[in-house]
């Protein structure tokens, strides 16, 4: 059986066996559970606690009403939940005092699911923007994902910081058919050819794009290499035309290794395109931004689907995967002269952060009773955790 499902059952069974375990799970929210029935039951248990149910803090066996009232309350929000299933949850809990550890497992599963869901949304927004020739949807989704990662880091008790993974996750390439919606490849290639033709025909136009357009922004690697050649000629202050461009390509070995052919360069230069290099450059940048957003989203999703990756590493690796998108975005904003927007603030789940961190890291463990020889002082106050043998009456 799925270990995450076992953890959800165990934490609910622990609270049904020992209501006071809820005091150690204030950082756990109902939406952290995967199954709707588990969400409703945990929310019902928290409601009963806030309403002052007699089982909270009571001495002796837990009254049976704690279970029946929880099932009745949860049944108002989800169908099919029975008292029999609640008792099966009780039998699925090895030890109620381990509730914080079980809760940490539930939170870990929720973090993986949340990151994967937002990565999928970013990928969908990037592909939709690519079809429309826009970037706003992808940028908004990227901001939301970054905010979610920061909030999840606080929940888990770690400092959010980009960290490169030791081994890159298996994802689709950043360019090509996997990155672009059907029908967009030809349009993107045409924009890149037109831009290179304008830059070759109007050498002074390089000054309009050289500060923010990079070779990696071209979907076609050959086009990116031609732009690199144009940039080198511009940087050295040398003349730019079809002959100097072909010579620069040869000097860089692009003709010898098959990256380019003389016919490609000649055909490009034969296209006399009247137009603005800045306008075509912005179209290339839009395509680059949406491709990069889709590639980052695929990387983040692959990380989230790696069950062996701990939440702290998942969050930091995901932030690192958004780095290329941040770099392209900064150049896009420089091209448009717009300031970088502040990422939206994701509301926290509430509760004292220190307590949440302590519980999330499962540091709140039960302490064994001292030996009779060690009891030289007054008897300690009773703890909130009850022995696992406590039953229902």
DOLOVEX-83582 format. One record per residue (C-alpha): residue number from 1; residue in one letter; chain; x, y, z. Coordinates in steps of 0.02 Angstrom, whole numbers, plus 50000, padded with zeros to 5 digits. Layout:
BEGIN
[pt NUM a A [X Y Z]],
...
//
This chain:
BEGIN
[pt 1 x A [50000 50000 50000]],
[pt 2 x A [50052 50180 49971]],
[pt 3 x A [50156 50239 50121]],
[pt 4 x A [50074 50411 50110]],
[pt 5 x A [49901 50335 50128]],
[pt 6 x A [49963 50235 50277]],
[pt 7 x A [50029 50396 50356]],
[pt 8 x A [49862 50485 50332]],
[pt 9 x A [49770 50341 50413]],
[pt 10 x A [49895 50334 50556]],
[pt 11 x A [49884 50518 50600]],
[pt 12 x A [49694 50513 50599]],
[pt 13 x A [49694 50353 50701]],
[pt 14 x A [49812 50432 50826]],
[pt 15 x A [49696 50580 50853]],
[pt 16 x A [49544 50466 50867]],
[pt 17 x A [49635 50364 50998]],
[pt 18 x A [49707 50514 51090]],
[pt 19 x A [49617 50681 51058]],
[pt 20 x A [49754 50778 51146]],
[pt 21 x A [49873 50736 51004]],
[pt 22 x A [49789 50878 50908]],
[pt 23 x A [49890 50997 51015]],
[pt 24 x A [50047 50932 50928]],
[pt 25 x A [49972 50950 50753]],
[pt 26 x A [49924 51134 50746]],
[pt 27 x A [50038 51155 50594]],
[pt 28 x A [49945 51020 50496]],
[pt 29 x A [49796 51078 50391]],
[pt 30 x A [49652 50975 50320]],
[pt 31 x A [49704 51012 50141]],
[pt 32 x A [49871 50929 50173]],
[pt 33 x A [49779 50762 50163]],
[pt 34 x A [49758 50682 49992]],
[pt 35 x A [49593 50590 50015]],
[pt 36 x A [49437 50701 50031]],
[pt 37 x A [49370 50589 50170]],
[pt 38 x A [49530 50614 50269]],
[pt 39 x A [49522 50801 50241]],
[pt 40 x A [49344 50808 50306]],
[pt 41 x A [49381 50698 50456]],
[pt 42 x A [49534 50797 50511]],
[pt 43 x A [49436 50959 50491]],
[pt 44 x A [49296 50885 50596]],
[pt 45 x A [49417 50834 50733]],
[pt 46 x A [49487 51010 50739]],
[pt 47 x A [49310 51081 50746]],
[pt 48 x A [49264 50969 50892]],
[pt 49 x A [49421 51025 50982]],
[pt 50 x A [49384 51210 50955]],
[pt 51 x A [49205 51182 51014]],
[pt 52 x A [49269 51109 51178]],
[pt 53 x A [49220 50927 51157]],
[pt 54 x A [49219 50833 51324]],
[pt 55 x A [49351 50712 51260]],
[pt 56 x A [49483 50850 51254]],
[pt 57 x A [49587 50848 51412]],
[pt 58 x A [49476 50718 51496]],
[pt 59 x A [49553 50585 51608]],
[pt 60 x A [49523 50402 51583]],
[pt 61 x A [49466 50313 51425]],
[pt 62 x A [49414 50416 51274]],
[pt 63 x A [49224 50424 51261]],
[pt 64 x A [49150 50339 51109]],
[pt 65 x A [49061 50502 51068]],
[pt 66 x A [49229 50572 51012]],
[pt 67 x A [49228 50452 50865]],
[pt 68 x A [49042 50460 50825]],
[pt 69 x A [49034 50649 50837]],
[pt 70 x A [49186 50665 50723]],
[pt 71 x A [49106 50550 50594]],
[pt 72 x A [48942 50647 50603]],
[pt 73 x A [49030 50814 50582]],
[pt 74 x A [49136 50752 50436]],
[pt 75 x A [48982 50672 50357]],
[pt 76 x A [48911 50847 50331]],
[pt 77 x A [49048 50883 50205]],
[pt 78 x A [49089 50715 50126]],
[pt 79 x A [48984 50563 50085]],
[pt 80 x A [49018 50381 50125]],
[pt 81 x A [49111 50404 50288]],
[pt 82 x A [49055 50278 50420]],
[pt 83 x A [49099 50237 50599]],
[pt 84 x A [49171 50073 50538]],
[pt 85 x A [49299 50166 50433]],
[pt 86 x A [49345 50275 50582]],
[pt 87 x A [49379 50120 50686]],
[pt 88 x A [49484 50049 50544]],
[pt 89 x A [49590 50208 50555]],
[pt 90 x A [49615 50175 50740]],
[pt 91 x A [49679 50000 50704]],
[pt 92 x A [49797 50073 50571]],
[pt 93 x A [49890 50179 50700]],
[pt 94 x A [50038 50088 50780]],
[pt 95 x A [50067 50218 50917]],
[pt 96 x A [49968 50378 50950]],
[pt 97 x A [50119 50467 51024]],
[pt 98 x A [50200 50460 50852]],
[pt 99 x A [50065 50574 50780]],
[pt 100 x A [50187 50718 50744]],
[pt 101 x A [50296 50601 50641]],
[pt 102 x A [50146 50536 50544]],
[pt 103 x A [50090 50716 50518]],
[pt 104 x A [50261 50761 50450]],
[pt 105 x A [50242 50622 50321]],
[pt 106 x A [50072 50692 50271]],
[pt 107 x A [50145 50866 50254]],
[pt 108 x A [50288 50799 50148]],
[pt 109 x A [50165 50719 50028]],
[pt 110 x A [50065 50880 50021]],
[pt 111 x A [50221 50979 49976]],
[pt 112 x A [50261 50862 49831]],
[pt 113 x A [50082 50872 49767]],
[pt 114 x A [50073 51061 49783]],
[pt 115 x A [50236 51090 49690]],
[pt 116 x A [50183 50971 49551]],
[pt 117 x A [50013 51056 49533]],
[pt 118 x A [50088 51229 49516]],
[pt 119 x A [50220 51166 49395]],
[pt 120 x A [50082 51097 49285]],
[pt 121 x A [49992 51265 49291]],
[pt 122 x A [50151 51355 49240]],
[pt 123 x A [50176 51237 49094]],
[pt 124 x A [49997 51260 49036]],
[pt 125 x A [50010 51449 49050]],
[pt 126 x A [50173 51450 48952]],
[pt 127 x A [50100 51348 48810]],
[pt 128 x A [49944 51456 48806]],
[pt 129 x A [50050 51614 48798]],
[pt 130 x A [50154 51537 48659]],
[pt 131 x A [49997 51514 48555]],
[pt 132 x A [49940 51693 48586]],
[pt 133 x A [50112 51772 48571]],
[pt 134 x A [50104 51836 48750]],
[pt 135 x A [50204 51813 48910]],
[pt 136 x A [50096 51885 49050]],
[pt 137 x A [50011 51721 49098]],
[pt 138 x A [50175 51626 49111]],
[pt 139 x A [50254 51764 49216]],
[pt 140 x A [50106 51769 49336]],
[pt 141 x A [50110 51580 49356]],
[pt 142 x A [50298 51585 49386]],
[pt 143 x A [50273 51717 49522]],
[pt 144 x A [50140 51610 49605]],
[pt 145 x A [50252 51456 49600]],
[pt 146 x A [50398 51553 49676]],
[pt 147 x A [50284 51619 49814]],
[pt 148 x A [50216 51445 49849]],
[pt 149 x A [50392 51374 49862]],
[pt 150 x A [50440 51510 49986]],
[pt 151 x A [50285 51476 50092]],
[pt 152 x A [50314 51288 50088]],
[pt 153 x A [50491 51315 50147]],
[pt 154 x A [50424 51409 50299]],
[pt 155 x A [50300 51269 50333]],
[pt 156 x A [50437 51139 50326]],
[pt 157 x A [50557 51244 50428]],
[pt 158 x A [50695 51274 50301]],
[pt 159 x A [50771 51427 50221]],
[pt 160 x A [50718 51445 50038]],
[pt 161 x A [50872 51460 49929]],
[pt 162 x A [50912 51397 49753]],
[pt 163 x A [51021 51242 49756]],
[pt 164 x A [51072 51146 49600]],
[pt 165 x A [51034 50959 49606]],
[pt 166 x A [51182 50841 49596]],
[pt 167 x A [51100 50751 49449]],
[pt 168 x A [50985 50838 49328]],
[pt 169 x A [50806 50769 49326]],
[pt 170 x A [50748 50685 49167]],
[pt 171 x A [50645 50810 49069]],
[pt 172 x A [50605 50853 48890]],
[pt 173 x A [50728 50969 48799]],
[pt 174 x A [50705 51156 48817]],
[pt 175 x A [50679 51181 48630]],
[pt 176 x A [50595 51087 48490]],
[pt 177 x A [50423 51008 48474]],
[pt 178 x A [50410 50965 48659]],
[pt 179 x A [50426 51148 48707]],
[pt 180 x A [50312 51229 48578]],
[pt 181 x A [50127 51200 48542]],
[pt 182 x A [50088 51126 48371]],
[pt 183 x A [50094 51256 48233]],
[pt 184 x A [50210 51376 48323]],
[pt 185 x A [50376 51305 48262]],
[pt 186 x A [50362 51379 48087]],
[pt 187 x A [50310 51550 48151]],
[pt 188 x A [50454 51558 48276]],
[pt 189 x A [50581 51503 48144]],
[pt 190 x A [50514 51635 48024]],
[pt 191 x A [50531 51773 48155]],
[pt 192 x A [50710 51720 48188]],
[pt 193 x A [50754 51719 48002]],
[pt 194 x A [50675 51890 47977]],
[pt 195 x A [50772 51961 48124]],
[pt 196 x A [50938 51894 48060]],
[pt 197 x A [50901 51961 47886]],
[pt 198 x A [50864 52134 47955]],
[pt 199 x A [51022 52133 48061]],
[pt 200 x A [51127 52083 47910]],
[pt 201 x A [51046 52211 47795]],
[pt 202 x A [51047 52350 47927]],
[pt 203 x A [51208 52328 48028]],
[pt 204 x A [51170 52477 48140]],
[pt 205 x A [51012 52387 48199]],
[pt 206 x A [51120 52275 48309]],
[pt 207 x A [51126 52417 48434]],
[pt 208 x A [50937 52399 48458]],
[pt 209 x A [50944 52218 48521]],
[pt 210 x A [51122 52177 48573]],
[pt 211 x A [51097 52232 48755]],
[pt 212 x A [50956 52108 48792]],
[pt 213 x A [50946 51975 48656]],
[pt 214 x A [51059 51823 48675]],
[pt 215 x A [51100 51676 48559]],
[pt 216 x A [51010 51557 48679]],
[pt 217 x A [50848 51650 48644]],
[pt 218 x A [50838 51573 48471]],
[pt 219 x A [50742 51410 48457]],
[pt 220 x A [50848 51354 48309]],
[pt 221 x A [51029 51327 48367]],
[pt 222 x A [51092 51374 48193]],
[pt 223 x A [51003 51541 48205]],
[pt 224 x A [51079 51568 48377]],
[pt 225 x A [51253 51537 48307]],
[pt 226 x A [51224 51661 48165]],
[pt 227 x A [51168 51790 48292]],
[pt 228 x A [51326 51754 48391]],
[pt 229 x A [51429 51789 48234]],
[pt 230 x A [51337 51952 48205]],
[pt 231 x A [51366 52001 48386]],
[pt 232 x A [51552 51965 48372]],
[pt 233 x A [51568 52073 48216]],
[pt 234 x A [51470 52212 48300]],
[pt 235 x A [51576 52201 48458]],
[pt 236 x A [51738 52215 48359]],
[pt 237 x A [51670 52359 48255]],
[pt 238 x A [51693 52264 48092]],
[pt 239 x A [51580 52283 47939]],
[pt 240 x A [51429 52170 47931]],
[pt 241 x A [51369 52096 47766]],
[pt 242 x A [51345 51925 47690]],
[pt 243 x A [51531 51900 47657]],
[pt 244 x A [51593 51950 47830]],
[pt 245 x A [51455 51847 47911]],
[pt 246 x A [51503 51693 47809]],
[pt 247 x A [51686 51720 47853]],
[pt 248 x A [51649 51736 48038]],
[pt 249 x A [51549 51575 48032]],
[pt 250 x A [51695 51487 47950]],
[pt 251 x A [51818 51554 48078]],
[pt 252 x A [51710 51482 48218]],
[pt 253 x A [51706 51311 48135]],
[pt 254 x A [51519 51317 48105]],
[pt 255 x A [51537 51268 47922]],
[pt 256 x A [51658 51127 47957]],
[pt 257 x A [51555 51042 48094]],
[pt 258 x A [51393 51053 47995]],
[pt 259 x A [51306 51177 48110]],
[pt 260 x A [51285 51295 47961]],
[pt 261 x A [51306 51286 47774]],
[pt 262 x A [51354 51421 47652]],
[pt 263 x A [51185 51401 47568]],
[pt 264 x A [51095 51439 47731]],
[pt 265 x A [51191 51600 47756]],
[pt 266 x A [51166 51652 47573]],
[pt 267 x A [50979 51614 47579]],
[pt 268 x A [50963 51714 47739]],
[pt 269 x A [51051 51865 47666]],
[pt 270 x A [50948 51857 47506]],
[pt 271 x A [50791 51890 47608]],
[pt 272 x A [50783 52079 47606]],
[pt 273 x A [50659 52113 47746]],
[pt 274 x A [50607 52292 47781]],
[pt 275 x A [50567 52302 47963]],
[pt 276 x A [50621 52343 48139]],
[pt 277 x A [50754 52237 48222]],
[pt 278 x A [50684 52284 48392]],
[pt 279 x A [50510 52225 48343]],
[pt 280 x A [50571 52058 48278]],
[pt 281 x A [50689 52043 48427]],
[pt 282 x A [50546 52062 48549]],
[pt 283 x A [50450 51924 48460]],
[pt 284 x A [50601 51811 48476]],
[pt 285 x A [50615 51857 48660]],
[pt 286 x A [50431 51817 48691]],
[pt 287 x A [50456 51646 48614]],
[pt 288 x A [50613 51620 48717]],
[pt 289 x A [50526 51668 48878]],
[pt 290 x A [50379 51549 48853]],
[pt 291 x A [50497 51407 48802]],
[pt 292 x A [50604 51436 48955]],
[pt 293 x A [50450 51442 49067]],
[pt 294 x A [50389 51277 48995]],
[pt 295 x A [50561 51199 49019]],
[pt 296 x A [50572 51260 49199]],
[pt 297 x A [50397 51193 49233]],
[pt 298 x A [50443 51021 49167]],
[pt 299 x A [50600 51018 49274]],
[pt 300 x A [50504 51068 49431]],
[pt 301 x A [50370 50938 49397]],
[pt 302 x A [50502 50803 49375]],
[pt 303 x A [50578 50852 49542]],
[pt 304 x A [50408 50849 49628]],
[pt 305 x A [50372 50675 49560]],
[pt 306 x A [50534 50607 49634]],
[pt 307 x A [50469 50527 49794]],
[pt 308 x A [50645 50500 49859]],
[pt 309 x A [50678 50688 49863]],
[pt 310 x A [50652 50769 50033]],
[pt 311 x A [50544 50927 50043]],
[pt 312 x A [50690 51041 50085]],
[pt 313 x A [50791 50984 49936]],
[pt 314 x A [50637 50984 49824]],
[pt 315 x A [50599 51165 49865]],
[pt 316 x A [50778 51224 49842]],
[pt 317 x A [50803 51126 49681]],
[pt 318 x A [50637 51195 49614]],
[pt 319 x A [50693 51373 49652]],
[pt 320 x A [50854 51337 49558]],
[pt 321 x A [50753 51272 49410]],
[pt 322 x A [50664 51441 49400]],
[pt 323 x A [50832 51530 49385]],
[pt 324 x A [50843 51523 49193]],
[pt 325 x A [50668 51596 49182]],
[pt 326 x A [50716 51738 49298]],
[pt 327 x A [50865 51778 49188]],
[pt 328 x A [50763 51783 49028]],
[pt 329 x A [50629 51882 49116]],
[pt 330 x A [50754 52015 49172]],
[pt 331 x A [50811 52039 48992]],
[pt 332 x A [50632 52044 48931]],
[pt 333 x A [50593 52183 49054]],
[pt 334 x A [50751 52275 49002]],
[pt 335 x A [50693 52266 48821]],
[pt 336 x A [50524 52340 48870]],
[pt 337 x A [50590 52462 48999]],
[pt 338 x A [50473 52394 49134]],
[pt 339 x A [50523 52364 49316]],
[pt 340 x A [50518 52190 49387]],
[pt 341 x A [50354 52157 49479]],
[pt 342 x A [50357 52095 49657]],
[pt 343 x A [50307 51913 49677]],
[pt 344 x A [50135 51892 49756]],
[pt 345 x A [50132 51850 49940]],
[pt 346 x A [50059 51680 49977]],
[pt 347 x A [49964 51682 50143]],
[pt 348 x A [50034 51571 50278]],
[pt 349 x A [49930 51437 50361]],
[pt 350 x A [49942 51525 50529]],
[pt 351 x A [50004 51464 50696]],
[pt 352 x A [50167 51500 50785]],
[pt 353 x A [50310 51469 50662]],
[pt 354 x A [50424 51396 50795]],
[pt 355 x A [50295 51266 50844]],
[pt 356 x A [50262 51224 50662]],
[pt 357 x A [50447 51203 50626]],
[pt 358 x A [50471 51094 50779]],
[pt 359 x A [50325 50983 50735]],
[pt 360 x A [50368 50975 50550]],
[pt 361 x A [50540 50913 50591]],
[pt 362 x A [50467 50786 50713]],
[pt 363 x A [50573 50845 50857]],
[pt 364 x A [50430 50832 50981]],
[pt 365 x A [50456 50654 51041]],
[pt 366 x A [50385 50571 51195]],
[pt 367 x A [50500 50564 51346]],
[pt 368 x A [50514 50401 51445]],
[pt 369 x A [50463 50404 51626]],
[pt 370 x A [50610 50427 51746]],
[pt 371 x A [50668 50280 51848]],
[pt 372 x A [50614 50272 52033]],
[pt 373 x A [50792 50312 52089]],
[pt 374 x A [50788 50474 51991]],
[pt 375 x A [50629 50539 52072]],
[pt 376 x A [50705 50638 52211]],
[pt 377 x A [50604 50796 52183]],
[pt 378 x A [50420 50833 52168]],
[pt 379 x A [50320 50732 52044]],
[pt 380 x A [50318 50808 51869]],
[pt 381 x A [50159 50880 51798]],
[pt 382 x A [50064 50758 51686]],
[pt 383 x A [50099 50779 51499]],
[pt 384 x A [49965 50805 51369]],
[pt 385 x A [50007 50643 51280]],
[pt 386 x A [49914 50491 51344]],
[pt 387 x A [49976 50312 51345]],
[pt 388 x A [49938 50210 51189]],
[pt 389 x A [49834 50088 51290]],
[pt 390 x A [49697 50217 51316]],
[pt 391 x A [49535 50149 51242]],
[pt 392 x A [49359 50206 51209]],
[pt 393 x A [49212 50183 51326]],
//
